[in-house]
Amino acid sequence: MTLDSTDVDMQIEQLRTQIAQFNPQISQQQSINLGYTRAATQEKQARLDIAQAQVTESKSQAALQRALLLKRDYHIPLFQQAQLAADYLCKGHRQHLCTSL
């Protein structure tokens, strides 16, 4: 049994047709994969943005607390502020400082 060149040419053409049919499917799959990658990147960026906003909120809360303390301390005479600071230090791990005050 010998192969006719026409048969080989027909098989080659059939394979080319099949390849041509697969190309759009491959391209579509690549587009889908790219979409997933973009979505994952956007999700990571959103998480980073949320974390940054939480840090900013914490800093704002700390600044507000400092401002409130300064406002409160502004109305307390300096010698009372010093006594409050010494009392605070004596309550914690710094007992050794209290003996020298």
Buried (B, 14 or more C-beta within 10 A) or exposed (E): EEEEEEEEEEEEEEEEEEEEEEEEEEEEEEEEEEEEEEEEEEEEEEEEEEEEEEEEEEEEEEEEEEEEEEEEBEEEEEEEEEEEEBEEBBEEEEEEEEEEE
